[in-house]
Amino acid sequence: MARATSLLRRPSTFALALAALLGPICAAAADDRAGATLITACQACHGKEGISESAEIPNLAGQKQAYLVKQLQAFRGGTRKNDLMAAIAGQLGDDEMRALALVWSQLPGAAAATSAPAGSIAALRSRMSFPAGFPAGFTLYETVVDGGQVARRYANAVALRAAREGKPLPDGAAIIVANHPAQLDAARKPVLDAAGQPAAGPVLSYAGMAVRDGWGQDVPVLLRNGDWDYALFAADGSRRDGLNQAACLACHKPQAADSYVFTMKALRAATAAPAAR
């Protein structure tokens, strides 16, 4: 049989692979669309045809099935280190790994491809907008120095209220991180302001996460963080639309028990302080 150049041109192989994918992770929605979401999680970083646009992300198309399975198992077991892939592989059983690997192994590699990579899926572009009037409506809950930068983390009233009550962060919650250059002394140690906090220069950039009902419905199940959405913003608040959220989603995925927020402990602690209102 001649090797095809697209998933759409391999209906029999693709259908068989998807049938094998309908394992425990898709038990709640065992249909073709549920199985396909496992594939689209890979496509978000590795390209729709398994040919990556990034020099730092490997191609999947044309790789041997056994090799791909072995790498996924290594990520899952921790013998191969990559936080993003560990988060993905940790959700897969061996049967699902074999089914995914089968699909990619039967597609042509980069050398045999006859067209340019199809790119990332549109669902992973951010829909979050920079909050109007920021920092109004937000409370500073943590300040940290990381190298030569000061990160100031803010949460809105919805997030603070839920954290104070020990509840998951609900629809409408938002967190913004403002990144500033740190002011360092001659010994390269942070200079403290009158309040004892690291002194910082003007904002360099922002990072944000927000949750809105329905935002997660089109995100691949292996990457989905409930309805959370992530964004990067320039110093003027304009969104950097080149961000592919796949890395953000995979990185935050293991924090599901804490509403996908790495700094939930600090947020909850801040709600007990007099300044958190």
C-alpha positions in Angstrom: 0.0 0.0 0.0 1.3 3.4 -0.9 2.1 5.6 2.1 -0.3 8.5 2.4 0.6 12.1 3.3 -2.2 13.0 5.6 -4.3 11.6 8.5 -7.4 12.4 6.3 -6.0 10.1 3.6 -5.5 7.2 5.9 -9.1 6.6 7.2 -8.7 2.9 7.9 -5.4 3.2 9.9 -6.5 6.3 11.7 -9.9 4.8 12.6 -8.3 1.7 14.0 -5.8 3.7 16.1 -8.6 5.9 17.5 -10.6 2.8 18.4 -7.6 1.7 20.5 -7.3 5.1 22.1 -10.8 4.9 23.6 -9.4 3.7 26.9 -9.9 4.8 30.5 -9.0 8.4 29.9 -11.9 8.8 27.5 -14.4 6.6 29.4 -16.6 9.5 30.1 -17.0 10.3 26.4 -16.1 7.2 24.5 -16.6 8.3 20.9 -14.4 9.2 17.9 -14.2 12.9 19.0 -12.9 11.9 22.5 -10.2 9.6 20.9 -9.2 12.4 18.5 -8.5 14.8 21.4 -5.6 12.6 22.4 -4.1 13.1 19.0 -4.7 16.8 19.0 -2.8 17.1 22.3 0.3 15.9 20.4 -0.5 18.1 17.4 -0.5 21.2 19.5 3.3 21.1 19.8 4.4 18.5 17.2 2.3 19.8 14.3 -0.9 18.4 12.7 1.0 15.9 10.6 3.6 15.2 13.3 6.2 17.6 11.7 7.2 20.3 14.2 7.7 23.9 13.3 10.1 24.4 16.2 13.8 23.5 16.3 13.4 22.5 19.9 10.4 20.1 19.4 11.1 16.8 17.6 9.0 15.4 14.8 6.8 12.4 15.5 5.9 11.4 12.0 7.8 8.5 10.7 9.3 7.5 14.0 9.2 3.8 14.9 6.2 2.8 17.0 8.4 0.9 19.6 10.7 3.9 19.9 7.8 6.3 20.6 6.2 4.0 23.1 9.6 3.6 24.9 10.0 7.4 25.1 6.5 8.0 26.5 7.1 5.3 29.1 10.4 6.9 30.1 8.7 10.3 30.5 5.9 8.7 32.5 8.4 6.8 34.7 10.7 9.8 35.2 13.8 8.2 33.6 13.6 10.8 30.8 13.2 14.3 32.2 10.9 16.8 30.7 8.2 18.4 32.9 5.8 19.0 30.0 6.0 15.5 28.5 5.9 14.0 32.0 2.5 15.7 32.6 1.2 14.3 29.3 2.6 10.8 29.5 1.5 10.5 33.1 -2.1 10.5 31.9 -1.6 7.7 29.4 -1.8 3.9 29.8 0.4 1.6 27.7 -2.4 0.8 25.2 -3.0 4.5 24.6 0.7 5.0 24.1 0.9 2.2 21.5 -2.2 3.6 19.7 -0.7 7.1 19.5 2.7 5.8 18.4 1.0 3.7 15.7 -0.6 6.8 14.2 2.6 8.7 14.1 4.8 5.8 12.9 2.6 5.4 9.8 2.8 9.0 8.6 5.7 10.2 6.4 8.7 11.8 8.0 9.9 15.3 7.3 12.1 14.1 4.4 9.1 12.5 2.6 6.6 15.2 3.3 5.3 17.0 0.2 3.8 20.0 1.9 4.7 22.5 4.7 3.7 21.7 8.3 0.1 22.5 9.0 1.0 24.3 12.2 -0.6 24.3 15.7 -4.3 24.0 16.4 -6.2 27.3 16.8 -7.9 26.3 20.0 -4.6 26.8 21.9 -4.4 30.5 21.2 -5.2 32.7 24.2 -8.6 34.3 24.7 -7.7 36.1 27.9 -7.7 39.9 27.8 -5.6 42.1 30.1 -7.8 43.3 32.9 -8.9 46.9 32.4 -7.6 49.3 35.0 -5.1 46.8 36.5 -4.0 46.7 39.3 -7.4 48.1 40.4 -9.6 45.2 41.5 -6.5 43.0 42.2 -4.6 42.3 45.4 -0.9 41.7 45.6 -0.4 38.3 47.3 3.3 37.4 46.7 6.5 39.0 45.7 9.6 37.0 44.7 13.0 37.7 43.2 14.1 35.3 40.5 17.6 36.1 39.2 17.5 39.7 38.1 13.7 40.0 38.1 11.0 40.7 40.6 7.7 38.9 40.1 4.7 40.4 41.8 1.6 38.2 41.8 -1.9 39.5 42.0 -5.3 37.9 42.3 -8.7 39.4 41.7 -11.5 39.4 44.3 -13.2 36.3 42.8 -10.0 34.3 43.3 -9.3 35.7 46.8 -12.8 34.9 48.0 -12.6 31.3 46.9 -9.1 30.8 48.3 -10.3 32.3 51.6 -13.2 29.8 51.7 -10.9 26.9 50.8 -12.8 26.3 47.5 -11.6 25.8 43.9 -11.1 29.0 42.0 -14.3 29.5 40.0 -15.4 31.1 36.8 -14.2 34.7 36.8 -11.0 34.1 38.8 -7.9 35.7 37.4 -4.2 35.9 38.4 -1.7 38.4 36.9 2.1 38.3 37.4 3.9 41.5 36.8 7.6 41.1 35.9 10.0 43.9 36.8 13.7 44.3 36.8 15.2 43.9 40.3 17.2 46.7 41.8 20.5 45.1 43.0 23.3 46.4 45.2 27.0 46.2 44.5 27.0 42.6 45.8 24.2 41.7 43.4 21.7 41.3 46.2 18.1 42.7 46.0 17.6 46.2 47.4 14.6 46.4 49.7 12.1 49.3 49.7 10.7 51.0 52.8 8.2 48.1 53.3 10.9 45.5 53.2 9.9 44.3 49.8 12.3 43.9 46.8 12.6 47.2 45.0 11.8 47.0 41.4 11.9 49.1 38.2 9.1 49.6 35.6 7.1 46.7 34.4 8.8 44.6 31.7 5.9 42.2 30.9 2.9 40.4 32.4 1.7 36.8 32.5 -1.8 35.9 33.3 -4.3 33.1 33.8 -8.0 33.3 34.0 -11.0 30.9 34.0 -14.2 31.4 32.0 -17.0 29.0 31.5 -16.6 27.1 28.2 -13.0 28.1 27.5 -11.7 24.5 27.9 -14.3 22.7 25.8 -12.2 22.7 22.6 -8.8 22.1 24.3 -7.4 18.5 23.9 -8.3 16.4 27.0 -4.6 15.6 27.8 -3.9 19.4 28.0 -7.2 20.7 29.3 -7.0 22.7 32.6 -10.7 22.8 33.2 -11.7 26.2 31.7 -8.4 28.0 32.4 -6.7 30.1 29.8 -3.1 31.5 29.8 -1.6 34.6 28.2 1.5 36.7 28.0 1.2 40.5 27.8 3.6 43.3 26.9 4.2 46.1 29.4 1.4 48.1 27.8 -1.1 45.3 28.3 -1.2 44.1 24.7 -1.6 40.4 24.4 1.2 38.4 22.7 -0.8 36.3 20.3 2.1 34.2 19.2 1.8 32.2 22.4 0.9 28.6 21.9 -0.7 27.6 25.2 0.2 24.0 24.9 3.3 24.4 27.1 1.4 26.4 29.7 -1.4 23.9 29.9 0.9 20.9 30.2 3.0 22.6 32.8 0.0 23.5 35.0 -1.9 20.2 34.4 -0.4 18.4 37.5 -1.7 21.2 39.7 -5.3 20.3 39.1 -5.9 19.8 42.9 -5.0 23.4 43.4 -7.1 24.9 40.6 -4.0 24.6 38.3 -2.3 27.4 40.3 1.3 26.8 41.4 1.2 29.5 44.1 -2.1 28.4 45.7 -0.5 28.0 49.1 0.7 31.6 49.0 -2.7 32.8 47.8 -4.5 31.0 50.6 -1.9 32.4 53.1 -2.5 35.9 51.8 -6.2 35.7 52.5 -5.5 35.4 56.2 -3.4 38.6 56.2 -5.1 41.9 57.0 -4.2 43.3 53.6 -6.1 40.7 51.7 -9.7 42.0 51.3 
